[in-house]
Amino acid sequence: MTRTLRNLQLLVLLLLFAASPVDAQQATQPLSRDELIANAREIISAARYCALITLDSSSRPQARTVDPFTPDEDMKIWIGTNPRSRKVAEISRNRRVTLYYFDRDAQAYVSISGTARLVNDPKEKAKRWKDEWKDFYPDRVRDYLLIVVTPENLELVNVKKGIVGDPQTWKPPSVTFGKRGQRK
């Protein structure tokens, strides 16, 4: 992950904690990977939309709101887009991306760093479609492309559940994924 993306994540974490300080007694025992994934899925579901962060040709982070599908069993996340969008050009140059979900009510976030792949397979496109998108993609063959993000690292904080970062470093609880998104 680039220093710029890491700094952006730390800034968001600082803002989250500045808005709602956590009592040190609220911290809980470390959660298992399965518990962290389950909590991440709850935050993702509550947030619905997320920010997709890519790097432009000058290596500056570019964030935009996307309407992703619910993560697969292995936490791969699929996103629909127009093949002529900037994000497609940016992913073509640099496949490393970050997805950022925020649930204001729970004072919670999930950040998923991974690699993106562009998918133009008609079967996948038919399988991953939302009818509410028909106005955005009038010609689904030409105007609709998929992005699939394979996770490498997932971090989360949920203040209301006491899932917070290390009190000294503020490093949030995380899950590292191996090849093809499998949990290590």
KADAPE-V301429 format. One record per residue. PSI is psi in radians with two decimals (* if undefined). OMEGA is omega as a letter, one per 20 degrees, with the letter a starting at -180 (none if undefined). Layout:
psi=PSI omega=OMEGA
psi=PSI omega=OMEGA
This chain:
psi=2.44 omega=a
psi=2.76 omega=r
psi=-0.67 omega=a
psi=-0.79 omega=r
psi=-0.70 omega=r
psi=-0.74 omega=r
psi=-0.67 omega=r
psi=-0.76 omega=r
psi=-0.74 omega=r
psi=-0.67 omega=r
psi=-0.78 omega=r
psi=-0.73 omega=r
psi=-0.78 omega=r
psi=-0.76 omega=r
psi=-0.68 omega=r
psi=-0.81 omega=a
psi=-0.57 omega=r
psi=-0.58 omega=a
psi=-0.42 omega=a
psi=1.55 omega=a
psi=2.57 omega=a
psi=2.30 omega=r
psi=2.34 omega=a
psi=-0.50 omega=r
psi=-0.28 omega=a
psi=-0.34 omega=a
psi=2.51 omega=a
psi=3.05 omega=r
psi=2.64 omega=r
psi=2.43 omega=r
psi=2.68 omega=r
psi=2.90 omega=r
psi=-0.76 omega=r
psi=-0.67 omega=r
psi=-0.69 omega=r
psi=-0.76 omega=r
psi=-0.76 omega=r
psi=-0.76 omega=r
psi=-0.68 omega=r
psi=-0.75 omega=r
psi=-0.66 omega=r
psi=-0.79 omega=r
psi=-0.77 omega=r
psi=-0.77 omega=a
psi=-0.74 omega=a
psi=-0.59 omega=a
psi=-0.58 omega=a
psi=-1.15 omega=a
psi=2.79 omega=r
psi=2.95 omega=r
psi=2.28 omega=r
psi=2.13 omega=a
psi=2.12 omega=r
psi=3.10 omega=r
psi=2.30 omega=r
psi=-3.06 omega=a
psi=-0.27 omega=r
psi=0.20 omega=a
psi=0.43 omega=r
psi=2.39 omega=r
psi=2.43 omega=r
psi=2.12 omega=a
psi=2.44 omega=r
psi=2.67 omega=a
psi=2.35 omega=r
psi=2.84 omega=a
psi=1.42 omega=a
psi=2.89 omega=r
psi=2.82 omega=r
psi=2.45 omega=a
psi=2.51 omega=r
psi=3.08 omega=r
psi=-0.67 omega=a
psi=0.27 omega=r
psi=0.26 omega=r
psi=2.46 omega=a
psi=2.24 omega=a
psi=2.47 omega=a
psi=2.40 omega=r
psi=2.55 omega=r
psi=3.03 omega=r
psi=2.31 omega=a
psi=-0.28 omega=r
psi=0.11 omega=a
psi=2.76 omega=r
psi=-0.65 omega=a
psi=-0.60 omega=r
psi=-0.78 omega=r
psi=-0.71 omega=a
psi=-0.73 omega=r
psi=-0.60 omega=r
psi=-0.58 omega=r
psi=-0.64 omega=a
psi=1.94 omega=a
psi=-0.15 omega=a
psi=2.18 omega=a
psi=2.93 omega=r
psi=2.40 omega=r
psi=2.35 omega=a
psi=2.03 omega=r
psi=2.41 omega=a
psi=2.24 omega=r
psi=1.77 omega=a
psi=-0.76 omega=a
psi=-0.69 omega=a
psi=-0.03 omega=a
psi=1.00 omega=a
psi=2.66 omega=r
psi=2.76 omega=r
psi=2.32 omega=r
psi=2.15 omega=a
psi=2.07 omega=r
psi=2.42 omega=a
psi=-2.82 omega=r
psi=2.47 omega=a
psi=2.60 omega=r
psi=2.42 omega=r
psi=2.32 omega=a
psi=2.13 omega=r
psi=0.47 omega=a
psi=2.17 omega=a
psi=-0.63 omega=r
psi=-0.76 omega=r
psi=-0.71 omega=a
psi=-0.64 omega=r
psi=-0.65 omega=a
psi=-0.56 omega=a
psi=1.46 omega=a
psi=2.49 omega=r
psi=2.18 omega=a
psi=-0.52 omega=r
psi=-0.15 omega=r
psi=-0.07 omega=a
psi=-0.56 omega=r
psi=-0.49 omega=r
psi=-0.54 omega=a
psi=1.27 omega=a
psi=-0.56 omega=r
psi=1.62 omega=a
psi=-0.43 omega=r
psi=-0.77 omega=a
psi=-0.62 omega=a
psi=-0.06 omega=a
psi=2.24 omega=r
psi=2.63 omega=r
psi=2.58 omega=r
psi=2.28 omega=r
psi=2.26 omega=a
psi=2.11 omega=r
psi=2.10 omega=a
psi=2.53 omega=r
psi=-0.63 omega=r
psi=2.47 omega=r
psi=2.29 omega=r
psi=2.58 omega=r
psi=2.71 omega=r
psi=2.40 omega=r
psi=1.67 omega=a
psi=-0.77 omega=a
psi=-0.46 omega=r
psi=0.04 omega=r
psi=0.29 omega=r
psi=1.72 omega=a
psi=3.00 omega=a
psi=2.99 omega=r
psi=2.33 omega=a
psi=-0.41 omega=r
psi=-0.82 omega=a
psi=-0.28 omega=a
psi=0.20 omega=r
psi=2.15 omega=a
psi=2.79 omega=r
psi=2.51 omega=a
psi=2.85 omega=r
psi=2.30 omega=r
psi=2.38 omega=r
psi=2.58 omega=r
psi=-2.71 omega=r
psi=2.49 omega=r
psi=0.48 omega=r
psi=0.07 omega=a
psi=2.44 omega=r
psi=2.42 omega=r
psi=* omega=none
